[in-house]
Amino acid sequence: MLDLMSFNFEVKIAGRHITLKKYTKTNQFNFTVKNPPSTTKRGESDKNRENFIKSIIRARKKVFDIIACNINCIPDYHGNIQRPKFWTLTFAENVTDLKTANAEFTKFNKRLSYYLYGVNKNVLKYICIPEFQKRGAVHFHVLYFNLPFIEQKEFSKIWGLGFTFVESVNKKEEIEDFAKYVAKYINKENSKGEDNYEIYLEKGLLNQKRYFVSRGLNKPDIFKLNIDKELYESFIAMLRDFHVTSHEYENEFIGKVEINNYEIENKSIKDMIINAINTIYKIMKSVYNKSVKVRYRDVEKMIDADTYYSIEAVMHKARIYYEKRQGVVV
């Protein structure tokens, strides 16, 4: 039998960024529905351009999360934290095949790793965005998370296939700056103002992923829970001091969705939030093959001793926040 647990609340933790997403409708996970066969071949939908733009939006969000999770926190081969570095690699020849270009990029990172550390494997961590020009040529925009300083002349020599240049993203301090700078290359138009949709359509790459990453990068933690209104308001109260933005949207499939975004630098506070979430998971998993909504009083009763002492203070603070907002505590 399937464990059909449901969720109406989602928490995403990407580096210092935390997003709370509350659904008015209850959704199921660990459950799939077999869709009827489509009469339209993949890539031949009359909504191709619309779908292409939606895929760009999704890719930009994922790029932001990847950068938030990995910037200034991945050590190099010797264990040192390096400043991120943003490089562009071009081909002198008119390389138009993405598989060929990707293979050359993979070999280049192995050569670069050998030059830096004398190892016969790639040890560099990066996110790479391929960009096409209308004439078909491909080049790469790469954000390296753990690349030490290297002279451009040496970097270009190791690449050996065309021009390279490093951009001024090194001077930027905020994660948002890095993410926006990198994500601008995932757009409706390329850097020369040419229509990316037409380029990808002509090359048969509408379903091609807009970026690729090295192995071993950190990923955002995503938790899906089923909680009552009181517990949700406790989360909101607990994070009130770290609130950045809020917005809502609604559609016929998932109903109304409320989104709150936060920034938290303090690791101990993030650990407390994760402990609280894990406690709720324990309760949800205690009921097999059945949806269960977790109530605030359930959390108080079912916390084990170790977990209790690690989150008692923050949950108590949340209750005080909540009650003050409700006018219960004078």
DOKE-705130 format. One record per residue (C-alpha): x, y, z. Coordinates in steps of 0.1 Angstrom, whole numbers, always signed. Example, Ala and Ser with C-alpha at 12.3 -4.5 7.8 and 13.67 -1.06 7.14 Angstrom:
BEGIN
((+123 -45 +78)) ((+137 -11 +71)) 
This chain:
BEGIN
((+0 +0 +0)) ((+11 +36 -6)) ((+16 +60 +22)) ((-7 +87 +10)) ((+3 +116 +31)) ((-9 +151 +22)) ((+5 +186 +25)) ((-9 +221 +27)) ((+24 +238 +37)) ((+58 +239 +21)) ((+91 +252 +35)) ((+121 +257 +13)) ((+156 +265 +28)) ((+182 +277 +3)) ((+212 +291 +20)) ((+201 +320 +41)) ((+168 +322 +22)) ((+137 +306 +36)) ((+103 +305 +18)) ((+70 +295 +34)) ((+43 +285 +10)) ((+7 +279 +24)) ((-20 +263 +3)) ((-57 +267 +8)) ((-63 +233 -8)) ((-47 +201 +6)) ((-24 +183 -19)) ((-13 +147 -21)) ((+23 +135 -25)) ((+38 +100 -29)) ((+9 +95 -53)) ((+8 +97 -91)) ((-20 +97 -117)) ((-15 +81 -150)) ((-23 +107 -176)) ((-41 +97 -209)) ((-18 +96 -239)) ((-12 +129 -256)) ((-22 +134 -292)) ((+5 +161 -296)) ((+41 +151 -302)) ((+66 +166 -277)) ((+78 +200 -290)) ((+48 +204 -314)) ((+23 +221 -290)) ((+6 +253 -302)) ((+17 +268 -269)) ((+54 +262 -275)) ((+64 +298 -270)) ((+43 +302 -239)) ((+58 +269 -225)) ((+93 +281 -234)) ((+88 +313 -214)) ((+75 +294 -184)) ((+105 +271 -185)) ((+127 +302 -184)) ((+110 +314 -153)) ((+114 +280 -136)) ((+150 +278 -146)) ((+158 +312 -132)) ((+142 +303 -99)) ((+163 +271 -97)) ((+195 +290 -106)) ((+188 +314 -78)) ((+184 +285 -53)) ((+215 +268 -65)) ((+236 +299 -61)) ((+221 +307 -27)) ((+230 +272 -15)) ((+266 +272 -27)) ((+280 +306 -28)) ((+309 +313 -4)) ((+305 +279 +13)) ((+322 +253 -10)) ((+359 +248 -3)) ((+384 +242 -30)) ((+406 +211 -32)) ((+428 +223 -3)) ((+399 +232 +19)) ((+399 +270 +13)) ((+368 +291 +6)) ((+372 +310 -26)) ((+353 +340 -39)) ((+329 +331 -68)) ((+343 +338 -102)) ((+323 +343 -134)) ((+339 +333 -167)) ((+327 +333 -203)) ((+342 +307 -227)) ((+338 +310 -265)) ((+347 +288 -294)) ((+369 +303 -322)) ((+354 +278 -346)) ((+317 +279 -352)) ((+307 +251 -328)) ((+270 +247 -330)) ((+264 +212 -315)) ((+256 +214 -278)) ((+268 +179 -271)) ((+301 +186 -287)) ((+305 +218 -268)) ((+295 +202 -235)) ((+321 +174 -240)) ((+348 +200 -246)) ((+338 +219 -215)) ((+340 +187 -194)) ((+375 +180 -207)) ((+385 +216 -200)) ((+375 +213 -163)) ((+396 +182 -159)) ((+426 +200 -175)) ((+420 +230 -153)) ((+418 +208 -122)) ((+451 +191 -132)) ((+468 +225 -137)) ((+456 +238 -103)) ((+460 +206 -81)) ((+477 +179 -101)) ((+446 +156 -100)) ((+432 +136 -129)) ((+396 +145 -123)) ((+374 +175 -121)) ((+373 +190 -86)) ((+357 +223 -95)) ((+321 +232 -86)) ((+301 +254 -110)) ((+268 +263 -126)) ((+270 +267 -164)) ((+246 +284 -188)) ((+251 +278 -225)) ((+241 +306 -248)) ((+235 +304 -286)) ((+238 +331 -312)) ((+215 +332 -342)) ((+243 +320 -364)) ((+244 +288 -343)) ((+276 +293 -323)) ((+275 +283 -286)) ((+294 +297 -257)) ((+293 +292 -220)) ((+288 +315 -190)) ((+302 +298 -159)) ((+300 +307 -123)) ((+327 +288 -104)) ((+321 +284 -67)) ((+355 +272 -56)) ((+379 +282 -83)) ((+411 +299 -69)) ((+427 +329 -86)) ((+442 +321 -119)) ((+457 +346 -145)) ((+434 +351 -175)) ((+463 +343 -198)) ((+467 +308 -182)) ((+430 +302 -181)) ((+427 +310 -218)) ((+457 +288 -226)) ((+441 +258 -208)) ((+408 +264 -225)) ((+426 +267 -259)) ((+394 +268 -280)) ((+386 +305 -282)) ((+384 +337 -262)) ((+377 +337 -225)) ((+371 +366 -202)) ((+362 +371 -165)) ((+335 +396 -156)) ((+331 +420 -127)) ((+307 +398 -107)) ((+337 +393 -84)) ((+330 +427 -69)) ((+295 +419 -59)) ((+287 +410 -23)) ((+251 +399 -22)) ((+237 +365 -33)) ((+209 +383 -52)) ((+235 +402 -73)) ((+253 +369 -83)) ((+220 +352 -90)) ((+206 +381 -111)) ((+239 +385 -130)) ((+240 +348 -139)) ((+202 +344 -145)) ((+202 +373 -171)) ((+216 +347 -196)) ((+185 +326 -192)) ((+161 +350 -209)) ((+137 +354 -238)) ((+166 +370 -257)) ((+203 +363 -258)) ((+229 +389 -250)) ((+227 +402 -286)) ((+190 +408 -284)) ((+182 +378 -306)) ((+150 +357 -300)) ((+160 +326 -279)) ((+128 +308 -287)) ((+135 +309 -325)) ((+171 +298 -319)) ((+161 +269 -297)) ((+132 +259 -320)) ((+155 +258 -350)) ((+181 +237 -332)) ((+154 +214 -318)) ((+163 +222 -282)) ((+130 +235 -268)) ((+130 +208 -242)) ((+167 +212 -234)) ((+176 +222 -199)) ((+187 +259 -197)) ((+217 +252 -174)) ((+238 +224 -161)) ((+258 +220 -129)) ((+288 +200 -116)) ((+283 +171 -93)) ((+281 +175 -55)) ((+265 +209 -53)) ((+243 +217 -23)) ((+206 +216 -30)) ((+178 +235 -13)) ((+159 +216 +15)) ((+122 +213 +7)) ((+98 +201 +34)) ((+61 +194 +27)) ((+38 +193 +58)) ((+1 +192 +67)) ((-5 +216 +96)) ((-33 +235 +112)) ((-39 +273 +111)) ((-25 +278 +146)) ((+8 +260 +138)) ((+11 +279 +106)) ((+7 +312 +124)) ((+33 +301 +149)) ((+58 +297 +120)) ((+49 +332 +107)) ((+53 +347 +142)) ((+86 +329 +148)) ((+101 +343 +116)) ((+85 +377 +117)) ((+118 +396 +124)) ((+134 +381 +93)) ((+106 +388 +69)) ((+115 +402 +34)) ((+86 +399 +10)) ((+51 +384 +6)) ((+28 +377 -23)) ((-2 +356 -33)) ((-14 +338 -64)) ((-43 +316 -72)) ((-53 +291 -99)) ((-80 +265 -104)) ((-58 +235 -96)) ((-42 +244 -63)) ((-64 +273 -51)) ((-49 +302 -33)) ((-12 +302 -23)) ((+3 +325 +2)) ((+41 +329 +0)) ((+64 +346 +25)) ((+102 +350 +20)) ((+127 +354 +48)) ((+165 +359 +51)) ((+182 +344 +81)) ((+220 +345 +87)) ((+220 +328 +121)) ((+226 +291 +116)) ((+212 +282 +151)) ((+179 +297 +142)) ((+177 +277 +109)) ((+186 +246 +128)) ((+157 +252 +153)) ((+133 +256 +124)) ((+145 +223 +108)) ((+142 +205 +142)) ((+106 +218 +145)) ((+99 +205 +109)) ((+114 +171 +117)) ((+92 +169 +148)) ((+61 +175 +126)) ((+74 +148 +102)) ((+75 +123 +130)) ((+39 +129 +137)) ((+29 +127 +101)) ((+48 +94 +95)) ((+32 +79 +126)) ((-1 +75 +106)) ((+2 +49 +78)) ((-18 +52 +46)) ((-38 +81 +60)) ((-37 +119 +58)) ((-31 +137 +91)) ((-32 +174 +99)) ((-7 +183 +126)) ((-20 +206 +153)) ((+1 +228 +175)) ((-8 +209 +207)) ((+3 +176 +190)) ((+38 +190 +185)) ((+40 +199 +221)) ((+30 +164 +232)) ((+51 +143 +209)) ((+85 +160 +210)) ((+112 +137 +224)) ((+135 +150 +251)) ((+165 +158 +228)) ((+144 +176 +202)) ((+123 +193 +229)) ((+152 +211 +245)) ((+166 +223 +211)) ((+134 +239 +200)) ((+115 +247 +232)) ((+128 +283 +234)) ((+119 +292 +198)) ((+85 +276 +199)) ((+78 +294 +232)) ((+89 +327 +216)) ((+66 +320 +187)) ((+36 +315 +210)) ((+44 +348 +227)) ((+46 +366 +194)) ((+13 +350 +183)) ((-6 +357 +215)) ((+6 +393 +215)) ((-5 +398 +180)) ((-39 +384 +189)) ((-41 +406 +220)) ((-41 +377 +245)) ((-9 +388 +263)) ((-8 +423 +277)) 
